Each structure stands twice: as structure tokens, then as C-alpha cells.
């Protein structure tokens, strides 16, 4: 096992109760010695010269003292081993006060914030545990965030309930200052035909909005457009599957190894506890013990499904999301068809806007803006 990117679950605790969240909340928090052991495993492997650790939860900012010690240890260890180590954190944004933002910036941690758009959209699913809106708390923190992180990424989920706000949400994110906007459709929910039609209509409107910004050189990264443009351009090139379980792995609060962060608490869901041995890869003490699952991830690619070879979205999809496949079908290899359908809807809208405005195919901001989200090294 060679690890390039590791998702390190700091805590399963969270102050929100998001309806679609796949992490099952409890009081578990990683022990510092265990976190150090995981970092040792990552840094001491010479296979990759650069490593990246994603600080995840739950809500990692509930444990800032722990987070600080983990990051400082990681940098110290990387320096000894002459490795390049970077960190990022996913936060729900409710705890991004001035003190916490300054800490993240001082520690050179990239920041990705979850916010589902305008209040009407966001509050469909992302409430505090007492069912009070979290929207105001998060947006009130954005001034703190943008002062230190002008290129922070906003991560928004698209659900059947909030899809009607999609184009409005893009306007909202742009107007409040986000330059990097990443939308993720929640495939595990029920997407009826009427909701897919709304998705298509909203995408068409959103891409027209984007074209107007492009003409004014008011540039933003929008994954729903840029990533799908790249997919269309690479349609004849070899497929690149998700690297989960290949060079990207996740570690639970107890040190268990999973192919990605989405599998970490899957056993808590009904029907998955008895088949945990099918997707848990091992633990930090014994290493990879589930050789069957490990080999499956090395072997996974779209070639297992003949329909994929003819699909217009095969480059953006790869093998699809393994968690989504497994969550729906109890199999890594059998595709979650909702993924296929939604990818095709997005791809169709992308092609329409590119045919109308070919100059949009030149957009290439993903890496540039991501690099700008990394705070500079201070002398």
C-alpha cells in the first residue's frame, strides 16, 4: 500500500445534523498517538515524494488543539524525511471564527467549506441538531474566511429538494466572493424524471450565466462546466478510475483503513455491518489484511461494463464512485445507474453551451485556483 492522499478522520462528532450525510455521528475522536502513527506510515513510505492529508470529520474544527498537534507533527516528520506534505480541511463553516481561520492559515491548511447555496436551498438539509438554521452562522463567518483565503473552495450538494435553486446558488456564491465552486449531486437519493428535467434546465441557465462572467473576465472555477469540458476533450484517451484504494485511503478514528472516507462509518448503516469485511482493507497496526478487496480496487475500471465503453461521460466518471456502487448494489463493480444518468444530463448541458460558445473550452482554472488556496510559506 502506497499512500499519496490520506483522509484522516479527526472526530466523528459534528454540530450539524445534515440529512444526507453518510458519516454516522458519535463521540469518537482519534487519539494523538494513533494519529502520529498514521502520519509515520504515510511519510516513511518513499514511493511518493509528495503526500497530502485531508483533515476530516465530523467537524474537524471541534478539535482544533488536536488538529494543530497533528499538523505540526506532520510537518516535522516530513522535514526529517525530506518529503513535501500538504494539508487541507473540510469544514461546515459554523466554526470559522477569526481565531480558527488564523490558526488554519498559520498551519498552511487549505480550506474547503460546505454550504448549499442560498438560505432556502441550504436549510433544506443542513441544520443544527436543534433544527435551527446554520445558514446565518456560516455566512457571517465568510468575511473571516476571505481575508485569509480568497480562493477557498465552497462545496455544495445538489439534491432533488434543492436542485431548483442551482442557477441561483451559483449567482449567490459568485456574488459573496467564492472563486472556486464545486457542486456534488447526491446520487444516493431518489432522482425522479421531473427532478432530472429541472437539473437540466438549471444547468442551461447556469452555463449562460457563466458565459457572461467569462466575457467580462470575471473568472471562477465551476466544476460542473470545467471538469466536463475536460471529459469531452479526453473521450478517446484511456480511462482514469477513481484512485480510492489504490493511492488514496482513509483512516477512521480507531485507525482502520478504508478505500476512501465515505466507507469509514458505513457499517453503522442497516445491512452493512455483516459485510464490513468486504470493504474494510485493514488497520494501521496490521496493514492491508483484506487482500481480496485491495486487489479489487487495483483492478477496477470501466472495462468491466461494456456500456461504459460507449458512454459520453466515461472520462469524467471513471468507474463511478465505488461507495455509490457499493451502497446501492453491495458491489464495487456494478454501477449505480443514478450516477450514470446525472453525469449524462450534465454532459449534455455542457456540450450545448460549448457548441454555442466554443471559447469556453479554453477555461482551465482548477489547478491554478487550487494552488492559490494554499497559504504561502512565511519567512
N, C-alpha and C positions, 0 to 999 in steps of 0.2 A: 504494500500500500504506500503510494507516494502522494502526499497531500500538497496541493497548490493553494486551495482555498478551503478554510475550515469555518463552519458556522458553530460558534461556541455559545451555547445557551447559558447565560449568566444566572437567570432565575425563571421559574415558571409563573411567578407572581405577576399580576397586572392590575392596574387600577381601572381598566375599562372592561366592558363585557360585550365585545363585538360579536354579532350574531353569526357571522360566517367564519370566525376564527377557528383554525384547525389545531391550535395549541390548547391542550386541556390544562386549565389553571389549577395549581395547588401551591403549597408553601415551599416547595423545594427550591433551594439555591445552591449553586456549586460551591464546594469547599475550595479555599485558596490553594491548598497543596495539590488538589486534583487538577485545578486549572493550570498550575505550573507544570504538572506532569504532562498535560496535553500539549502545552507550548513546547516543552522539551522534545516531545515526539515529532512535532512539526518542524522545528528549527534544526534538529540534529540530523534529519534526513537530507543528504546532499543532492538529491535528484533535481530539485528546483532551486535556483539561486534566489528567487523572489517568492515570498509567501504572503497571503492575505488572510486576515482573520475578521470575520463578521461577528460583532457582539450583538447577541440576540436574546429574546425572551419569549413570553412575558414582556415586561417593560424593563430593559436593562438600566434605565436611569433611576429605578427604585434602589439600585445598589451601586451608587457612584463610588463609594470608598473601595469596594471590591473591584469595580471596573478599573479604577485608577491603578491599583496594585498589579492587576493582571497586565495592563498595557505597559506599565513601566518595566515589569519583569520581562515582557516580550521583547522590548527594545534592547534591554541589557543582554539578553540571551542572543539576540540576532547579531549584535555588535561583536560578541565573543566569537561567533561562528562565521563572521563576515558575510552575513545574509542581509537581504533587503526585506523588511517586514512592514506592512501597512495594515491599518485597521479601519473598519467602518462600523457604524452602529445604526440599527433600525429602532426608531422611537415613535411612539404615538403622539408626541409633541406636547403632551399636557405638562411635562416637567422641564420644558426648555426655558427655564428662567435664566436670568443673566449669569448667575453663578455657574450653572450647569453648562451653558453654552461656552463660557470662557474656559471651563475645565476641558471640554471636548476639543476645543481649538488648541489649547496648550498641549494636549496629548496628541495632536495631529490626527484626529479621528474624522474621517468623512462622515457626514450626517445625511441620513435618508429618513424622511418624515412621512408618516401615514396620515392622509387627510382625504376624505372622499368628496371634496368639492364644496359647493355652496351649502348652507345650513340645512336646507330641505333634503339635499342629497346625502350629506354626511350623517345626519341624525337618523337616517333610515336604519343604520346598523351599528354605529359607533358611539355608544352611550357609556356613561359611568355606570358602575354597578348598581347605583341607586336610581338608574334610568334617567338621570339628568343629562342634558346635552353637554357634550365635550367640545363643541364647535368654538364657542367663545373663548374658552380656556386656551385652546390651541392657537387660534388666530391672534389672540392677544400676545402670544409669545413670538410671533413671527418677526417683529422688529428686532428682538434679541438675536434671532437666528440670522437674519440677513446682514446684520452688522458684521458678523464674523464669517458667514457662509452665504455669499451671494449666489453660489452655484449649488446649493443644497438641492437634493432631488426630492420631489414630492411623489409619493406612491399612492395611487388611488385605485380602489377596486371598482369594477363595473359589475353590477348585479341586475337581475331582472327588475328589481324595485327602483333602482336609481338611474337606469340606462337613459331615461327620458331627459336627464339633466346633462348628458355628456358634453354637448357643444357649449352649453352654458358654463359647465365646470372648467373647460379649457380656457374660456374667456376669464373666468374668475381667477384661476391660477396665474395666468399671464398678468392680469391687472394688479394682483397683490405682490408680484415680484419674482415668481418662480421662473427660472430659465430652463429647468430640466423637469419634464412632466412624464411620468411613467404610469400608464393605465394597465391594470391587470384584470381581465374578465374572470369572474369566479365560475369556473367550469363545473364545479360540483353541485351547483344549484340547478333548478329546473328552468330551462330556457324554452318557452313556448314560441311558436311561429310568430305570433304578434310581437313578442319582445325582440325577436331577431330582426323583424322589419323596422322596429324603432331604432335598433342598433345601427342598421344600415343607413337610415335617414339621418340620424345624428352624426354619423361619421362623415357623410357627404357634406353636411353643414359645417362640421368642424374643420374639414380639409379646405374648404373655401375660405374660412377664417384664417387658416394657416397661410394660405397663398397670399392673402392681403398683408400679413405680417412680413412674409418673405420679401415682398416687393418693397416694403419700407425698410428692409434690412434690420427688422426687429426680430432677431433670431432666437428661437427656442428649440430645445430638443424635445420632440414628441415621438415616443416610441411607436405609437400606432401608425405613424407615417414612415418615419425614417427606417425603422427595422424591417418593415415590409417592403420598402423600396429595395433594400439590400437583398432581401429574399428573392425578389423578382429578377435582380441582376445576376444572381448566382444559381439560377434554376438548373443549369446543366453541370454544375460542379458537384463534387462528392458531398454527401450529406454530413453535417456535423451534429451528432446527437448531443443531448444534454450530458454534461460531464459529471453528473452526480454518480457517486460510487466508483468513479474512475480516477479523477484527481481532485474532486470536490467532495467533502464529507462533513457530517455534522456530529457534534458531541453533546450528549444530554448532560443534565446537572449531576448525574451519577457516573459519568464517564463512558456511557455506552456509545458505540459507533454506529451511525446510520448513514445511508447513502445521501441524504440531504435533510435539511431542517424540518421538512414537512412530515417526515416519518417519526420524529422524536417521541411524540406522545400518542401516536396512532393506536397503540394497544389499549388506551383508555376508551376508545370508541367501541360501541357494540359490534360484536362479530369479529374483532381483530385480535383480541387477547390470545386466543388459542393458536393463531397463526403468526405470532410475533417472530418465530424462528425463520420465517420466510423472507423477512426484510431487515431484521437487525443483523448487522455484519459482525459484531464482536464488542470488545470493550478495550479501554486503554491499557489494562493490565495484561490481557492475553492476546491483544491484537485481533486480526481477522480470523474468526473461527468458522463463520458461515461461508465456506468456500463456494457452495452452490450459488448463493445469491451474489457473491462477489464476482464470480465468473459470468453470471447473467448480465450484470451491468457492463462488463467489458465487452460482451457480445452484442448488446442491444444496438440496433439501428433500424432504419425504416425498411430495410430489405426483408424483414420478417412479414411484411404486409404488402402484397402486390399492388393494392390500391394506392399505397403511398408513392410508388414509383411514378404514377401518372398525375399526382396531386400538385396543384399550382402553389401550394404553401409548404411543400416538403422541406424547403431550406429554412424557413422560419420555425417550423415545428420540430425538425429533427425526428426523434422518436416520440415526440409529445412529452408531456410531463409524466414521469414514471409514477409519482404519487397519485395523480389523477387517474391514470390507468389502473393502478392497484386498488385505489379507493372504490372505483366503480366495478371492476371486474375481477378483483383478487389475483390479478396477473399483471406483470410488468409489460408483457408483450402484446396483450390485447388492448387496442386503442380505446380511449374514452371518446366516443363519437361526438360529444358536445364540443370538445376541443377542435375537432376537425371542422365542424360546421361554423363555429365562430371565427376560426382562422380564415376560412374561405370568405365569410362576409367581409371581414376587414380587408382582405386581399383584393376583393372586387372593388371596394370603395377606393383603395389605394391606386389601382390601375386606372380607374375613371379619372381621378384628379391628375395623374401623371400624363395621361393621354391629352388632357385639356391644357395642362401647364407643365410641359416637359422639363422646364428649368428647375422644378422641384426635385428632380432626380439628382441634382448636384448637392443636396443637403447632406452634410456629414459632420454632425456635431457631437455624437455620442461620446467618443473618447476624449475629445478636446474639453468638453464641459465637465466630464467626469474627473479629469486630471485637475481642473480648476477647483474642484470640491475638496482637494487635499490641501490642508493648511501648509504654508511654506515653513521650511526649517528656519528657526531663529538662530542667529549667531550667539 
